[in-house]
Amino acid sequence: MIAVVWSLVIGALRWMAAHPWVPAVLLLVAAVGGGVWVHRRRETARWNRVRERGLRYVMPQIDALHHREFEEAVRDLMRRDGCPEAIQVGGAGDNGADVKATDPFGRLWVIQCKHRAAGLAGSAVGTPDLHVLNGTGRPVHNGDIVVLVTNGRFTDKAVAFARSQRLHLVNRHLLAQWAAGSTPLWELLGTVPSPRRPASGS
């Protein structure tokens, strides 16, 4: 078996020596292919940045999303606002965090998303969901800003609980303002923790 392999290798080397242009052509093809791949990746990244900067949603679009797509939309809005490393982490074992992002000021955001297909007509988000988020947002995820976002509404008890625990709520009205505009969420929320570091370029 070794002798056969060795014979094939020797034969291939002799053939390439007799046809020296073949390796050069192969290298050229590989270089061109690699260049095209790099160019496409750069173009994709560039268009993603353009899309994120101009990203807008209206509420009918958001209402029509699957809950997983809703999490991705919130992630993309955070990226639009200047959090390029925002990630969607929702799923089994997410410990109450669907999206995590670090803003330009160094603050870690931990966001839970609750999508209601019926919007305002759907069931209101209550304190049980906030209990989970409150129990993990800071102790487990080390979040500086802990948020629950819904395209629906919150119960009065949920609003009171969130206020007492320094949790931030984004209801349908605030979500519509955030998604359709260009103002970062931290400016819409009002009172948030102080920056950990200056914003880039400041």
Secondary structure as UniProt FT lines:
FT   HELIX           2..18
FT   HELIX           21..53
FT   HELIX           59..63
FT   HELIX           67..80
FT   TURN            81..82
FT   TURN            84..85
FT   STRAND          87..88
FT   TURN            92..93
FT   TURN            95..96
FT   STRAND          99..102
FT   TURN            104..105
FT   STRAND          108..114
FT   TURN            117..118
FT   HELIX           119..121
FT   HELIX           127..136
FT   TURN            137..141
FT   STRAND          145..150
FT   HELIX           156..165
FT   STRAND          168..170
FT   HELIX           172..180
FT   HELIX           185..189
FT   TURN            200..201
//
